[in-house]
Amino acid sequence: MKKKISALRIAIGLCLLAVLVVAPLTAPVQSFLSIPNTMTLFSNNDPADALPAFGDGQAVKAIDQDAFRGQSADKQELIYTVGSIPIKKVSVDVLPDLRIVPGGHSVGVKLHTLGVLVVGHHQVRTPDATVSPGEEAAIHTGDVLLEINDQEIRKMEEVAPLIEQAGKDGKSVRIKVKRGSETMTTKLSPALDAKDKQYRMGLYIRDSAAGIGTMTFYDPVSKNYGALGHVISDMDTQKPIEIHDGTIVRSNVTSIQKGNNGQPGEKLAEFSMNRNHIGTITKNSPFGIFGKLESDMRQTEETKALPIALSDEVKKGPAVIRTVLEGEKIEEFDVEIVNSVPQDHPATKGMIIKVTDKRLLAKTGGIVQGMSGSPIIQDGKLIGAVTHVFVNDSTSGYGVHIEWMLQEAGIDIYKSDKKAS
């Protein structure tokens, strides 16, 4: 008898173990586990659409719709029920409605550095020897020269007269240098070039950078905008450019250099920094360039402001990007969201996208340089921007979630009280 009871206990234990192992794999349990404890929604969202379904459907009760629409509260509790039995409570932070105008415009970009940027060293052949005053002064490639003899430096042409005068006086110059987050002072002795009889520092310097990219969005209320989706780095030092100011202008795409054989393609465009001025650049960050528009960006056809989607709302599947392939004409092309990572903190690579549009593939081979910043739209919502192409697969690349670009642009989605435009 004891043996039978023992065997029965073992059988029951094995059955319970099997239930514990198998139950989490069943569809109803997986559906239940997918229901979050907390979530954030805009007041224009339908909570029944935003929350994951449970079983054959879902019943969400105890919703004060007026409060949810942002009229009288910023928090709600949504309750899942099966029949009349409550099974799960979800706390929802309700954000005021926010609508942003998607871009797609091709823009010319010019940045002016904070001080002048050191991009290399060179040797100066003097009557007596060959020297590099910059190296002897322990100035490194990537350093920024802020001041010479207490005089602020903003342009390259401001440097030569100070170096020439110090050389003629037989004196060294005191240079204030910024290296990363540190600032230091060093002394440099100008060297007389035996060939042209000019005093030199032995440094290659630059005070500006230019290129093209794509505007991602602008706020119709504040006129703040975001573009590119990634930081602009110096082509020689490969370090982010610290800017003093900058300008964006309209650009005209003249041709496309198609990407192939592991080499990314490129948009070729023309623009003039003296004409078609659009706005200022005040920030160059890992999420793009940002500033304020000074002219209307709307095309002949009215561009409507769209709601945005937070990172946890983005899903795998079809989407479109807006960009220019010829002239200034903005067009939409099909892409697929291959992967999207919900993010609690700012990060530059939140999505992987793949170009599926046959016309775009035929024209460009996929994602090309100059397309960075192209807005990504899914289900009528602005969800992010194209950032980087995969080197070995030009049909695919990374995207950044729109909420981080808006944050960099100074648009606080959690405190916005803007009305839809």
C-alpha positions in Angstrom: 0.0 0.0 0.0 2.8 2.4 0.9 4.5 1.8 -2.4 1.2 2.6 -4.3 0.8 5.9 -2.4 4.5 6.8 -3.1 4.1 6.0 -6.8 0.9 8.1 -6.9 2.6 11.0 -5.3 5.5 10.8 -7.8 2.9 10.7 -10.7 1.1 13.7 -9.3 4.4 15.6 -8.9 5.4 14.8 -12.5 2.0 16.0 -13.8 2.3 19.2 -11.8 5.8 19.7 -13.1 4.6 19.1 -16.7 1.9 21.7 -16.2 4.4 24.2 -14.8 6.7 23.7 -17.8 4.0 23.6 -20.5 1.6 26.3 -19.2 3.9 29.3 -19.9 4.2 28.0 -23.5 0.4 28.0 -24.2 -1.1 30.8 -26.2 -3.5 32.1 -23.4 -0.7 32.3 -20.8 1.7 34.0 -23.3 -1.1 36.5 -24.1 -1.6 37.2 -20.4 2.2 37.6 -19.8 2.4 40.1 -22.7 0.1 42.5 -20.9 2.3 45.2 -19.4 1.9 46.6 -15.9 2.4 50.1 -17.0 2.4 51.9 -20.4 2.4 55.4 -21.9 -0.1 56.6 -24.5 -0.9 59.8 -26.2 -4.5 61.1 -25.7 -5.3 60.5 -29.4 -4.6 56.8 -29.0 -7.3 54.2 -28.6 -6.2 52.2 -25.6 -8.1 49.1 -26.9 -5.9 49.2 -30.0 -2.6 49.9 -28.1 -2.9 47.2 -25.5 -2.1 43.6 -26.5 -5.1 41.3 -27.0 -5.9 38.5 -24.6 -7.3 35.2 -25.7 -10.0 35.6 -28.4 -10.2 39.3 -27.7 -10.0 41.7 -24.9 -12.4 43.6 -22.6 -11.1 46.8 -21.1 -13.4 48.3 -18.6 -13.4 51.2 -16.1 -12.1 53.7 -18.7 -13.1 57.4 -18.2 -12.9 58.3 -21.9 -13.1 62.1 -21.2 -10.2 61.8 -18.8 -8.3 59.6 -21.1 -8.6 62.1 -23.9 -6.5 64.5 -21.7 -9.4 66.7 -20.6 -9.2 66.1 -16.8 -6.5 63.6 -15.9 -3.0 62.4 -16.9 -3.2 58.9 -15.5 -5.7 56.1 -16.0 -6.2 52.5 -14.9 -7.3 50.0 -17.6 -8.7 46.7 -16.4 -8.7 43.5 -18.4 -11.7 41.3 -17.8 -12.8 37.8 -18.8 -16.6 38.1 -18.7 -17.2 40.0 -15.5 -14.1 38.8 -13.8 -11.2 41.3 -13.6 -7.8 39.6 -14.3 -5.2 42.4 -14.9 -4.8 46.1 -14.1 -2.7 48.3 -16.3 -1.5 51.8 -15.2 -1.5 54.2 -18.1 0.3 57.6 -18.3 -1.7 59.7 -20.7 0.2 62.4 -22.7 -1.3 65.4 -24.4 -1.7 65.1 -28.1 1.4 66.1 -30.1 1.6 66.5 -33.9 4.8 67.1 -35.9 5.2 67.8 -39.6 7.3 65.1 -41.3 10.2 66.3 -43.5 11.9 64.5 -46.3 13.4 67.7 -47.8 17.0 67.6 -49.1 19.0 70.2 -47.2 22.5 71.6 -47.6 24.4 71.9 -44.2 27.2 74.1 -43.2 28.7 74.0 -39.7 31.1 76.5 -38.2 33.3 75.0 -35.5 33.8 76.3 -31.9 37.2 77.8 -32.4 39.3 76.2 -35.2 39.8 72.4 -35.4 43.3 70.8 -35.7 43.1 68.2 -38.4 46.8 67.3 -38.8 50.5 68.3 -38.4 53.0 69.4 -41.0 56.8 70.0 -41.0 58.1 73.6 -41.5 61.5 73.8 -43.3 63.4 76.7 -41.7 66.9 78.0 -42.7 68.4 75.8 -39.9 66.2 72.7 -39.5 62.8 71.1 -40.2 60.4 71.4 -37.3 56.7 71.1 -36.4 55.9 73.8 -33.8 52.5 72.3 -33.2 53.8 68.9 -32.3 56.5 70.5 -30.0 53.7 72.4 -28.3 51.9 69.0 -27.7 48.8 70.0 -29.7 47.0 66.9 -31.0 44.9 66.2 -34.0 41.3 66.7 -33.0 42.1 69.6 -30.6 40.2 72.8 -30.9 42.1 76.1 -30.7 40.0 78.6 -28.7 42.3 81.5 -28.1 45.7 82.8 -29.1 47.2 85.3 -26.7 43.8 85.7 -25.0 42.1 86.6 -28.3 39.1 84.5 -29.2 39.5 82.6 -32.4 36.5 81.7 -34.6 37.9 81.7 -38.2 41.0 80.4 -39.8 41.9 83.8 -41.2 42.2 85.2 -37.7 45.1 82.8 -36.9 47.8 83.8 -39.4 48.2 87.5 -38.5 48.7 86.6 -34.8 51.3 83.9 -35.6 53.1 86.2 -38.1 53.3 89.1 -35.6 54.6 86.9 -32.8 57.2 85.4 -35.2 58.5 88.8 -36.2 58.7 89.8 -32.6 60.6 86.7 -31.8 58.0 85.6 -29.2 56.0 82.5 -28.6 52.2 82.5 -28.5 50.0 81.3 -25.7 47.2 79.0 -27.1 44.1 77.9 -25.2 43.2 74.4 -26.4 40.1 72.3 -25.9 40.6 68.5 -25.9 37.5 66.5 -25.3 35.9 67.9 -22.1 39.2 69.4 -20.9 40.7 72.9 -21.6 44.4 73.6 -21.3 47.0 76.2 -22.2 50.2 75.7 -24.1 53.0 77.8 -25.7 53.9 77.6 -29.4 57.0 79.1 -31.1 56.2 80.0 -34.7 58.8 78.8 -37.3 59.9 80.8 -40.3 59.3 78.9 -43.6 62.5 79.2 -45.6 60.6 79.1 -48.9 57.8 81.7 -48.6 59.3 83.6 -45.6 56.0 83.2 -43.6 55.8 82.1 -40.0 54.0 78.8 -39.5 52.5 76.8 -36.6 53.0 73.4 -38.3 49.3 72.6 -38.0 46.5 72.0 -40.5 43.3 73.6 -39.3 39.7 73.9 -40.4 36.8 76.1 -39.2 33.8 74.7 -41.1 32.3 71.6 -42.7 29.6 71.2 -45.4 27.4 68.4 -46.8 23.9 67.3 -47.6 21.3 65.4 -45.6 17.5 65.1 -45.1 15.2 66.9 -42.8 13.3 64.6 -40.4 10.6 66.9 -38.9 9.7 70.4 -37.8 7.3 71.6 -35.2 4.7 73.9 -36.7 4.3 75.8 -33.4 7.9 76.4 -32.1 9.6 76.0 -35.6 12.2 73.8 -34.0 13.4 71.1 -36.4 15.6 68.0 -36.5 17.6 66.4 -39.4 20.1 63.7 -40.3 19.5 61.4 -37.3 23.2 61.1 -36.6 26.1 63.3 -35.5 28.3 65.1 -38.1 32.0 64.2 -37.6 35.1 65.7 -39.1 36.2 63.7 -42.1 39.8 63.7 -41.0 39.7 63.3 -37.2 36.4 61.2 -37.3 35.4 63.1 -34.1 32.1 64.9 -33.6 32.3 68.6 -34.6 31.7 71.0 -31.8 29.8 73.8 -33.4 29.7 77.5 -32.8 26.8 78.0 -35.2 25.6 76.7 -38.6 23.1 77.1 -41.4 20.8 74.8 -43.5 19.6 75.7 -47.0 17.5 74.1 -49.7 19.4 71.7 -51.9 18.6 70.3 -55.3 19.4 66.6 -55.9 21.1 66.3 -59.3 21.9 62.6 -59.5 22.2 59.4 -57.5 25.4 57.3 -57.3 24.0 53.8 -56.8 25.4 51.7 -54.0 26.9 48.2 -54.8 29.6 45.7 -53.9 29.7 46.7 -50.3 30.1 50.4 -51.1 27.2 52.7 -50.0 25.8 55.0 -52.7 25.4 58.8 -52.5 23.0 61.6 -53.4 24.7 64.3 -55.4 23.2 67.7 -54.9 23.9 71.4 -55.4 23.2 74.2 -53.0 24.4 77.7 -52.3 25.0 78.9 -48.7 24.2 82.4 -49.9 20.7 81.6 -51.1 17.6 79.6 -50.1 18.4 80.0 -46.4 16.1 77.8 -44.3 17.2 78.0 -40.7 20.0 77.9 -38.1 21.9 75.0 -36.6 22.4 75.2 -32.8 23.2 71.6 -31.9 25.2 68.7 -33.5 24.4 65.6 -31.4 24.5 61.8 -31.7 20.8 62.1 -32.8 21.4 64.7 -35.6 21.5 68.4 -36.1 18.9 70.7 -34.6 17.9 74.3 -34.7 15.1 76.7 -35.7 13.5 77.3 -39.0 13.5 80.8 -40.4 11.3 80.1 -43.5 8.3 78.0 -44.4 9.2 74.4 -45.4 5.8 73.5 -46.7 5.7 72.3 -50.3 3.0 73.2 -52.9 1.0 70.3 -51.6 -0.1 70.7 -48.0 2.0 68.6 -45.6 -0.1 67.5 -42.7 1.2 67.3 -39.1 1.2 63.7 -37.9 1.0 62.1 -34.4 4.1 60.4 -33.2 4.7 56.9 -31.9 6.8 56.1 -28.9 9.4 53.3 -29.2 7.2 50.7 -27.6 4.4 51.4 -30.1 6.6 50.6 -33.2 6.0 47.2 -34.6 7.6 44.9 -37.2 6.1 45.2 -40.6 5.4 47.7 -43.4 6.3 51.4 -43.2 7.3 54.2 -45.6 10.2 56.7 -45.7 10.0 60.2 -47.2 13.0 61.4 -49.2 14.1 63.2 -52.4 15.6 61.4 -55.4 15.4 64.2 -58.0 15.3 68.0 -57.6 13.3 69.0 -54.6 10.4 66.5 -55.0 9.6 64.6 -51.8 8.4 61.1 -52.4 7.3 58.1 -50.2 8.9 54.7 -50.6 8.1 51.3 -49.0 10.3 49.8 -46.3 9.9 47.1 -43.7 10.6 47.4 -40.0 12.7 44.3 -39.4 13.3 44.9 -35.7 12.4 47.6 -33.2 13.7 47.8 -29.6 11.5 49.6 -27.0 13.8 52.0 -25.2 13.6 53.7 -21.8 16.7 55.8 -22.4 18.0 57.6 -25.5 19.9 55.4 -28.0 20.8 56.0 -31.6 20.1 52.5 -33.0 16.5 51.6 -32.1 15.3 50.1 -35.4 16.5 48.0 -38.3 14.8 48.8 -41.6 14.9 47.2 -45.0 14.0 48.9 -48.3 11.4 46.9 -50.1 10.3 49.5 -52.7 11.3 48.2 -56.2 11.7 51.7 -57.7 13.9 52.9 -54.9 16.1 49.8 -55.1 16.4 50.2 -58.9 17.4 53.9 -58.5 19.7 53.8 -55.4 20.3 50.2 -54.5 18.8 50.9 -51.1 20.0 53.5 -48.5 22.5 56.0 -49.7 24.5 58.8 -48.2 22.4 61.9 -48.0 19.3 59.9 -47.2 20.1 60.0 -43.4 17.3 61.8 -41.6 14.6 60.6 -44.0 11.5 60.3 -41.8 9.9 56.9 -41.2 6.1 56.7 -41.0 4.1 53.7 -39.9 0.3 53.6 -39.6 0.0 57.3 -40.1 2.4 58.1 -37.3 6.0 59.5 -37.4 8.1 56.9 -35.7 11.8 57.8 -36.5 14.4 58.5 -39.0 16.9 56.6 -41.2 20.4 56.9 -39.8 23.1 54.5 -41.1 23.3 52.0 -43.9 24.7 48.5 -43.4 28.1 48.5 -45.2 27.7 45.0 -46.6 23.9 45.3 -47.4 22.9 48.7 -48.8 19.2 47.6 -48.7 19.2 47.7 -44.9 20.2 50.1 -42.2 19.5 51.5 -38.8 16.8 53.9 -37.7 16.5 56.1 -34.6 13.2 56.5 -32.7 11.6 59.9 -33.1 11.1 60.6 -29.3 14.9 61.0 -28.9 15.2 63.4 -31.8 12.3 65.4 -30.4 14.0 65.5 -27.0 17.2 66.8 -28.6 15.2 69.5 -30.5 13.8 70.8 -27.2 10.3 69.4 -27.8 9.1 67.8 -24.5 6.6 65.2 -25.4 5.7 64.6 -21.8 4.7 68.2 -21.1 3.5 69.4 -24.5 0.2 71.3 -24.5 0.2 71.9 -28.3 -3.0 71.5 -30.3 -3.1 69.5 -33.5 -2.4 71.7 -36.6 
